[in-house]
Amino acid sequence: MTDSGDDSGGVTGTTTDDDVTARYYETGGERVLTFELDGRHATLAQNSEGYAMLAVRRAPDGDELERYYGFDMALDHAAELLGVRPAALPVPDEASDMGM
């Protein structure tokens, strides 16, 4: 299921698949993709210009755990934090171009 629009607190894309919910939004300085499963979170963040490395965090405002050039590698780390396979992470269309 995908819901696009910015009427929900700045979220421009939400996707849920196999109980994993993904939310994509942009702040003043970052593009943010968060995943949630059973109360656990993983966040990928990139600068708003979209050309920097992706930071992996446990929460949108959490400490950075690692940085990756590639979106696939960042997704692997996010999946590990949630205890799922990377293929189980739904990615809203708006976030599909993240990474370098």
N, C-alpha and C positions, 0 to 999 in steps of 0.2 A: 504494500500500500504506500503510495506517495502523496504527500500534501505539499503543494507549493504555494507560497504567498508569504507576505511579511506581516501578517496580522497577529502573530503569536510571539510577541517579545523579540522581534528581529529574526526569528527563524525563517529562512527562505526555502528550506527543503527538509522534509521529515520522511523517513522510510522505516518501516518495520518488517522484519523477515525472521522467522524462526525465533521469535521472542527477543531479538536484538533490535533496539531502536537506534537509528542514526539521525542526528540533527545537524544541519549545516546552517551557519549564519556568519555574518561579517560584522566586526566591530570597527571602531575608528582606525585600528592599526593591524588587525589580523583577520584572516579567513580561518574559521574554526569548524571542525567536524568532530562531534562527540558521539560516542557509542555507549549504550547502557544495556546491561543485562543483569537481572536479579540484584539490583542495587549496586552493582559494580560499574565503574566508568573507565573509559579510555578516551583521550582527546588528542587529536592531531591539530596543530596550529601552524599557519604559515603567514608571513607578512602580507599585508593587503595588496601589495604590488604583484604577488604571486610568483616571484622568481627565487625566493630563498628556500633554504632547507626546511623540512617539516620537523617541528618539535613534537615529541610524544610526552603526554602528561597523564596523570590519573584523573585530573579534573580540569575544566577550562581555565581555572585560575591557579592550578597546582604547579608544583615545581617541575621543571623539565627533567625528564628521565634520560632522554637520548635525542639525537638529531639524525635525520636521514635525508639524502638527496632524492631517493626514489619513493614514490607513493606506495608501491608494493611492499617495500621493506618496512615502511611506517605502519602499514596495515598489518603486516605480520606481527609486529610488536604489540599493536593494539589488541589483536586477536589473542595473543599470549596473555595479556593482562586480564582479559575476560574469560580465558579458558575455553576458547572456541577455535575452530579452523578459520583461517583468513577468508575462505570462500563463504563463510557464514555471516560476514559483515556486509550489510546492505550499504550501498553508497548512493546518496542522492545525486541526481544528474548534475546539480550545481557544483558538487565537489569533485567530479570525475577528472578534472584537469589539475588537481593539486599535485605538487612535487615539481621537480626540475626536469 
